[in-house]
Amino acid sequence: MRYERIFSFLAPLIAILISFVIGGIIILFLGKNPIQGYALLFSGSLGSAQKIASSLISACPLIFTSLAATFAYKCGVFNLGGEGQFIMGAVASITVALTSGVEGVPGILLCLIAGIVAGALWAAIPAIMKITRGLNEMITSIMLNYVATLFMGYIYTSVFRDGANPQTPAISDSLKLYRFSGFRIHVGVIIAVVLAVLIAYVLNKTSFGFKIRAVGINPLAARVNGFPVKALIFAAFIISGAIAGLGGSVELLGKQYRLMSGFGDGFGFDGVAVALIAQLSPIGSLVVAIFFGVLTTGASSMQVGIAVPTSIVEIIRALIIIFSVSGMAWMRLPKTKQLFAELAARREARAEKVGGASMSVAAASSEEGARS
């Protein structure tokens, strides 16, 4: 187990290192200096308080969607509908914002609650189809992403269209999430960080979290031990959708302020990738999402500084995902598990040998002392 934990920690770091080396080679072939490019990348995302704030804001939606994927995966179900739930949360929030007439903090809370409820209800659809009809949740949740995207298009082109522009009107200033002066980071980032810590606590320190993890490890054994497996799967899906829906609401109230084409595009699947790189750890998902936000924010600085396309950063991100997931798959191979077991056995044998030698020395010393 010790060697597995060590490799689980090192695998993402190795994947990042290899990806940056390959990205540097590509930059070199473009006739540019990769060291200068990476310096611009990180200075453009971490070089000042404002740039750090921009990186955190870019990471915010990924934090929510990765946490949503992580929670579902812990229960052994694959919620690939995070993007649809994210979008439906934003749709519910914009509907409340434009029609309720509630302003200020009560209006913000009402919008956030609407996003949570909408995301949970959207996730309930594949959950019900899985536990009642046995349908594959990956397929149904992916298909619902397209439905959510098309429904959002109907909202911003017809129901709440802003004149000739295919977008909704912006929400009122009183409904925008508070931004801290100086650092210019909106309160939604704080919500995301607190949520990551809360989910880590629930999964690892509560009986409910233990039941969720037990179902994810072995649903048959969990059922034999009296756990309500179907109810727990349904709850995991609902909570996962609620997290994603909250993310859509936060993105709307904290950054975008309106719905338009491309809203939420890619956040769902990127969130799944972040969760996998983080080995399904809530805190790890938080860290990896922030790292991806750093790459996204710094890409434009690298483009301006050494005239390379921002797609280089997308290539690096894709390589990180590929190598990280490959490392996880390699760890699950029977030969790899056997290798870890052999290394552990050798380590125990060496420890016993050293312990035996120490005992022999101690016994010899005791005998010599007795003779004296």
C-alpha positions in Angstrom: 0.0 0.0 0.0 2.9 2.4 0.8 4.3 2.1 -2.7 0.9 2.6 -4.3 0.3 5.8 -2.3 3.8 7.1 -3.2 3.2 6.4 -6.9 -0.4 7.9 -6.7 1.2 11.1 -5.4 4.1 11.1 -7.9 2.1 10.1 -11.0 0.4 13.5 -11.6 3.7 15.3 -10.9 5.5 13.1 -13.4 2.7 13.6 -16.0 3.0 17.4 -15.6 6.8 17.3 -16.0 6.6 15.1 -19.1 3.9 17.3 -20.6 5.8 20.5 -20.1 8.9 18.9 -21.6 6.9 17.9 -24.7 5.3 21.3 -24.8 8.8 22.9 -24.6 10.0 20.8 -27.5 7.0 22.0 -29.6 7.8 25.6 -28.7 11.4 25.0 -29.6 10.4 23.6 -33.0 8.4 26.8 -33.6 11.7 28.7 -33.2 10.9 30.2 -29.8 12.5 29.9 -26.4 10.5 27.5 -24.2 12.1 28.7 -20.9 11.1 32.3 -21.8 7.7 31.1 -22.8 7.1 29.2 -19.5 8.4 32.2 -17.5 5.8 34.4 -19.3 3.1 31.7 -18.7 3.5 31.7 -14.9 4.3 35.4 -14.6 1.1 36.1 -16.5 -0.9 34.1 -14.1 0.9 34.4 -10.8 2.9 37.6 -11.2 0.6 39.9 -9.3 -2.4 39.9 -7.0 -4.7 40.7 -9.9 -3.3 37.9 -12.0 -3.6 35.4 -9.2 -7.3 36.5 -8.8 -7.8 36.0 -12.6 -6.3 32.5 -12.3 -8.6 31.6 -9.4 -11.6 32.9 -11.2 -10.7 30.8 -14.2 -10.4 27.8 -12.0 -13.7 28.3 -10.2 -16.0 26.5 -12.5 -13.5 23.6 -12.8 -13.5 23.3 -9.0 -17.3 22.8 -9.0 -17.5 20.4 -11.9 -14.5 18.3 -10.7 -16.0 18.1 -7.2 -19.3 17.0 -8.8 -17.5 14.2 -10.7 -15.5 13.2 -7.7 -18.6 12.8 -5.4 -20.4 10.6 -7.9 -17.3 8.5 -8.7 -16.8 7.8 -5.0 -20.2 6.0 -5.1 -19.2 4.0 -8.2 -21.3 6.0 -10.7 -20.0 8.0 -13.6 -21.7 11.4 -13.8 -20.6 12.7 -17.2 -23.5 15.2 -17.2 -21.7 17.8 -15.1 -21.8 20.3 -18.0 -25.5 19.9 -18.5 -26.1 20.3 -14.8 -23.8 23.3 -14.7 -25.8 24.9 -17.6 -29.2 24.2 -16.0 -28.0 25.8 -12.8 -27.2 28.9 -14.7 -30.5 28.8 -16.6 -32.4 28.6 -13.3 -30.4 31.4 -11.8 -30.9 33.8 -14.8 -34.6 33.0 -14.8 -34.9 33.9 -11.1 -32.7 37.0 -11.6 -34.7 38.4 -14.5 -38.2 37.5 -13.2 -38.3 37.4 -9.4 -37.7 41.1 -8.8 -35.7 40.2 -5.6 -32.5 42.2 -5.3 -29.4 42.3 -3.1 -28.3 39.4 -0.9 -31.8 37.8 -0.8 -31.8 37.7 -4.6 -28.3 36.2 -4.7 -29.2 33.5 -2.3 -32.4 32.8 -4.2 -30.4 32.5 -7.5 -27.9 30.2 -5.9 -30.6 28.0 -4.4 -32.3 27.9 -7.8 -29.1 26.7 -9.4 -28.6 24.0 -6.8 -32.1 22.7 -7.2 -32.0 22.8 -11.0 -28.6 20.9 -11.1 -29.9 18.3 -8.7 -33.1 17.8 -10.6 -31.2 17.5 -13.9 -28.9 14.8 -12.3 -32.0 13.0 -11.0 -33.0 12.0 -14.5 -30.0 9.7 -15.2 -30.1 8.5 -11.6 -33.7 7.4 -11.8 -33.1 5.7 -15.1 -30.1 3.8 -13.7 -31.7 2.6 -10.4 -35.1 1.7 -11.9 -34.2 0.5 -15.4 -30.5 -0.3 -15.2 -29.6 2.2 -18.0 -26.0 3.2 -18.4 -25.6 6.5 -16.6 -22.6 7.6 -18.7 -24.7 7.6 -21.9 -27.8 9.2 -20.4 -25.9 11.9 -18.6 -23.9 12.8 -21.8 -27.0 13.0 -23.9 -28.6 15.3 -21.3 -25.7 17.7 -21.8 -26.8 18.3 -25.4 -30.4 18.8 -24.2 -29.3 21.3 -21.6 -27.2 23.2 -24.2 -30.1 23.4 -26.7 -32.5 24.5 -23.9 -30.1 27.2 -22.9 -30.0 28.3 -26.6 -33.8 28.6 -26.6 -33.6 30.7 -23.4 -31.1 33.2 -24.7 -32.4 33.4 -28.3 -36.1 33.5 -27.5 -37.4 33.7 -23.9 -35.0 36.3 -22.5 -33.3 37.6 -25.7 -31.6 40.9 -25.3 -32.9 42.8 -28.4 -31.1 41.8 -31.6 -28.3 40.1 -29.7 -28.5 36.3 -29.1 -27.9 36.6 -25.4 -29.9 37.3 -22.3 -29.8 40.8 -20.6 -27.2 41.1 -17.9 -28.2 40.6 -14.3 -28.6 43.7 -12.1 -25.5 44.9 -10.2 -27.1 44.0 -6.9 -27.2 40.4 -7.9 -23.5 40.2 -8.8 -21.3 38.3 -6.4 -19.2 40.5 -4.2 -15.6 41.1 -5.3 -13.0 41.8 -2.6 -11.4 45.2 -3.2 -7.7 45.1 -4.2 -7.6 41.4 -4.9 -10.7 41.6 -7.2 -11.7 38.0 -6.5 -15.4 37.2 -6.2 -16.9 35.4 -3.3 -17.8 32.4 -5.5 -14.1 31.3 -5.3 -14.4 31.2 -1.5 -17.5 29.1 -1.8 -15.7 26.7 -4.0 -12.8 26.3 -1.7 -15.0 25.8 1.4 -17.1 23.3 -0.6 -14.0 21.2 -1.4 -13.1 21.1 2.3 -16.6 20.2 3.3 -16.9 17.4 0.7 -13.5 16.0 1.8 -14.8 16.0 5.4 -18.1 14.4 4.5 -16.5 11.6 2.4 -13.7 10.8 4.8 -15.1 11.6 8.3 -18.8 10.8 8.3 -20.9 7.6 8.3 -22.7 8.8 5.2 -19.4 9.3 3.4 -18.3 5.8 4.5 -21.5 4.3 3.0 -20.9 6.2 -0.2 -17.4 4.9 -0.5 -18.4 1.4 0.5 -20.9 1.3 -2.4 -18.3 2.6 -4.7 -15.8 -0.1 -3.7 -18.1 -3.0 -3.7 -21.9 -2.5 -4.1 -22.7 -6.2 -3.6 -20.8 -6.3 -0.2 -22.5 -3.0 0.7 -25.9 -4.5 0.0 -25.1 -7.6 2.0 -24.2 -5.4 4.9 -27.6 -3.7 4.8 -26.6 -0.5 3.0 -29.4 1.0 0.9 -27.4 0.9 -2.3 -30.0 2.3 -4.7 -30.8 5.2 -2.3 -27.1 6.0 -1.9 -26.5 6.0 -5.6 -29.5 8.3 -6.1 -28.2 10.6 -3.3 -24.7 10.7 -4.8 -26.1 11.7 -8.2 -28.4 14.3 -6.6 -25.5 15.8 -4.6 -23.2 15.7 -7.6 -25.7 17.5 -9.7 -26.4 20.1 -7.0 -22.6 20.9 -6.8 -22.5 21.3 -10.6 -25.6 23.5 -10.6 -24.2 25.7 -7.9 -21.1 26.1 -10.1 -23.2 27.3 -13.0 -25.0 29.8 -10.8 -21.7 31.1 -9.3 -20.2 31.4 -12.8 -23.3 33.4 -13.9 -23.4 35.7 -10.9 -19.7 36.1 -10.5 -18.2 36.3 -13.9 -20.4 36.0 -17.0 -23.5 37.9 -15.8 -25.6 36.7 -18.8 -26.2 33.6 -20.9 -24.8 33.4 -24.4 -23.4 31.0 -26.9 -20.5 29.0 -25.4 -21.5 29.4 -21.7 -20.3 26.4 -19.8 -18.7 24.9 -22.8 -16.1 22.2 -21.9 -16.3 22.7 -18.1 -18.0 19.4 -17.5 -15.5 17.1 -19.3 -12.6 19.2 -18.1 -13.9 18.7 -14.6 -14.0 15.0 -15.1 -10.4 15.1 -16.2 -9.4 17.2 -13.2 -11.1 14.7 -10.9 -9.2 11.8 -12.5 -5.8 13.6 -12.3 -6.5 14.3 -8.6 -7.2 10.6 -8.0 -10.8 11.4 -7.0 -9.6 13.5 -4.0 -11.7 16.6 -3.3 -8.7 18.6 -2.1 -6.6 17.2 -4.9 -9.3 18.4 -7.3 -9.2 21.8 -5.9 -5.4 22.0 -6.4 -5.5 20.6 -9.9 -8.3 22.9 -10.9 -6.4 25.9 -9.7 -3.3 24.7 -11.7 -5.5 24.4 -14.8 -6.8 27.9 -14.1 -3.1 29.1 -13.9 -2.4 27.6 -17.3 -5.5 29.2 -18.9 -4.8 32.6 -17.5 -1.1 32.6 -18.5 -1.6 31.3 -22.0 -2.4 34.8 -23.4 0.8 36.2 -21.8 2.9 33.6 -23.5 1.2 34.2 -26.8 1.9 38.0 -26.6 5.4 37.6 -25.3 6.9 35.0 -27.7 4.2 34.8 -30.4 3.1 31.2 -29.9 -0.5 30.2 -30.1 -2.5 29.6 -27.0 -3.3 26.1 -28.3 0.2 25.1 -27.0 -1.3 25.3 -23.5 -4.3 23.2 -24.6 -1.8 20.6 -25.8 0.0 20.6 -22.5 -3.3 20.3 -20.6 -4.3 17.4 -22.9 -1.0 15.6 -22.4 -1.3 16.0 -18.6 -4.7 14.3 -18.7 -3.4 11.5 -21.0 -0.3 10.7 -18.9 -2.1 11.0 -15.6 -5.0 8.7 -16.6 -2.4 6.3 -18.2 -0.6 6.2 -14.9 -3.7 5.4 -13.0 -4.6 2.6 -15.5 -1.0 1.2 -15.2 -1.4 1.1 -11.4 -4.6 -1.1 -11.8 -2.9 -3.7 -13.9 -2.4 -7.1 -12.2 1.3 -7.1 -13.0 1.7 -3.7 -11.4 -0.2 -4.7 -8.2 2.0 -7.8 -8.1 5.1 -5.6 -8.4 3.9 -3.4 -5.5 3.2 -6.5 -3.4 6.7 -7.9 -4.1 8.3 -4.6 -3.2 6.4 -4.5 0.0 7.3 -8.1 0.8 11.0 -7.3 0.2 10.8 -4.3 2.4 9.2 -6.3 5.2 11.9 -9.0 4.8 14.7 -6.4 5.1 13.0 -4.9 8.1 12.8 -8.3 9.8 16.4 -9.1 8.9 17.6 -5.8 10.4 15.4 -6.4 13.4 16.8 -9.9 13.8 20.3 -8.7 13.5 19.7 -6.0 16.1 18.2 -8.6 18.5 21.3 -10.8 18.0 23.6 -8.0 18.8 21.6 -7.0 21.8 21.6 -10.7 23.0 25.4 -11.0 22.5 25.9 -7.8 24.4 23.8 -9.0 27.3 25.6 -12.3 27.4 29.0 -10.6 27.4 27.9 -8.3 30.2 26.7 -11.3 32.2 30.1 -13.0 31.8 31.8 -9.8 33.0 
